[in-house]
Amino acid sequence: MEEVPSAFQETKRRLQLQKQELTDLPSVQARRMAELNAARRQTQLTRFLERHRIEDASIPNIGPGRKTLLRCYNIEDASDVIPSRLEIKGFGPTLRASLLGWRNSVEQEFVFNANEGVDPADIRALNQELEQKRLILMKSLSAGPQQLRGTLLRWQTDRSRLFANLESLAKNLAQAEANLRALGRF
């Protein structure tokens, strides 16, 4: 039995993985929906914090100039106020404490609504992402047989060319051996 070329095997393996990925999309969707559902509290909190803009807030020691500086660092609402993002030149411990205290007071006002489901925009985004993935996989899998045939055709063409060269070389060798025998040197 002749060995199939490695490019064929690699393409076949890739297509098998893509087929499995396509088959797994429903379970991926179920898992991601469960993650969205589990993250409802955090999502509601983040959206709540995003509605509290720094420029509209009265924060001790943070006036218009410092608010502008914060905006330059993309710190615009309560969701942006986290310690790792407050390492700003000119913002010492007192100013950071004021901002973090403000965020904490805003966060204390948050009330989780257990009756509120997953945001429809998040569901749409997930469905769009998975549909895009499905379309890419389907396109690749549809082209798979053509790719495999092309790989085999190139292999068969190369193989035929090699056999033709080998046959020609064998004839040349046989002729050379016959010539040597005719000359009495073999």
ABEGO torsion letter per residue (X at the ends): XBBBBAAAAAAAAAAAAAAAAAAAAAAAAAAAAAAAAAAAAAAAAAAAAAABBAAABBBBGBBAAAAAAAAAAGBABAAABBAAAABBBGBBAAAAAAAAAAAAAAAAABBBBAABBBBAAAAAAAAAAAAAAAAAAAAAAAAAAAAAAAAAAAAAAAAAAAAAAAAAAAAAAAAAAAAAAAAGAX
